[in-house]
Amino acid sequence: MKENNKSEFDGTILDVRTSEDFSENHLVNATNIPLHEIPSNLDDIKYLSQPIVVFCASGSRSKQAHFYLKEMGIETINRGSWQELSNN
């Protein structure tokens, strides 16, 4: 497992990639809830530290997660690709 040591967020970093992708490389302190598991984890997500910053590999899944969570009354920030975050 490789971790990227850059973590500048005060809230929760929510990685919605697959567990396999997450285990290969991820940001330090990121919480992994794959996109398809978000509906069954809504109660847990509601209690994550704010702000909740959502990202994935390319930005597509994070966009889906962002809009779904918004519909469920959970505010998030869509940051797109984790690779863009790790290169900042």
C-alpha positions in Angstrom: 0.0 0.0 0.0 1.2 3.4 -0.9 0.0 6.5 1.0 0.3 10.1 -0.2 1.3 12.2 2.8 -0.5 15.4 1.6 -3.6 16.0 3.6 -4.6 19.7 4.0 -8.3 19.3 4.8 -9.8 19.9 8.3 -12.9 17.7 7.5 -13.3 14.3 6.0 -11.6 13.1 2.8 -14.0 10.7 1.3 -12.5 8.4 -1.4 -15.3 6.8 -3.4 -13.0 4.5 -5.5 -13.1 0.8 -5.2 -11.5 -0.9 -2.2 -8.9 -2.4 -4.5 -8.0 1.0 -6.0 -7.8 2.5 -2.5 -5.5 -0.2 -1.2 -3.1 0.4 -4.0 -2.7 4.1 -3.3 -4.6 6.8 -1.3 -4.3 10.0 0.5 -3.4 9.8 4.2 -6.4 9.9 6.5 -8.9 9.3 3.6 -12.0 7.3 4.4 -12.9 4.8 1.7 -16.6 4.2 0.9 -16.9 2.9 -2.6 -19.6 4.7 -4.7 -21.9 1.7 -4.8 -21.8 1.4 -1.0 -22.8 5.0 -0.3 -26.5 4.4 0.0 -26.0 1.7 2.6 -23.6 4.0 4.6 -25.7 7.2 4.7 -26.1 7.1 8.5 -22.3 6.9 9.0 -21.6 9.5 6.4 -24.0 12.0 8.1 -21.7 11.9 11.2 -18.3 12.4 9.4 -16.4 15.6 10.2 -17.4 18.5 8.0 -16.6 19.5 5.4 -16.7 16.2 3.5 -14.5 16.4 0.5 -15.3 13.7 -2.1 -12.9 12.4 -4.8 -12.2 9.4 -6.9 -9.8 8.5 -9.8 -11.1 10.7 -12.6 -13.9 12.8 -11.0 -16.8 10.9 -12.5 -17.7 8.8 -9.4 -17.1 11.8 -7.0 -19.5 13.9 -9.0 -22.1 11.1 -8.7 -21.5 10.8 -5.0 -21.6 14.6 -4.5 -25.0 15.0 -6.2 -26.5 11.9 -4.5 -25.3 13.0 -1.0 -26.6 16.5 -1.7 -30.0 15.0 -2.6 -29.9 13.2 0.8 -29.2 16.4 2.6 -25.5 15.9 3.1 -23.3 18.8 2.0 -20.0 17.8 0.3 -17.3 19.4 -1.8 -16.5 17.6 -5.1 -12.7 17.7 -5.6 -12.6 15.3 -8.6 -9.5 13.3 -9.1 -7.4 12.2 -6.1 -4.3 12.5 -8.3 -4.9 16.2 -8.8 -5.1 16.6 -5.0 -1.9 14.6 -4.4 0.0 16.7 -6.9 -0.9 20.1 -5.3 
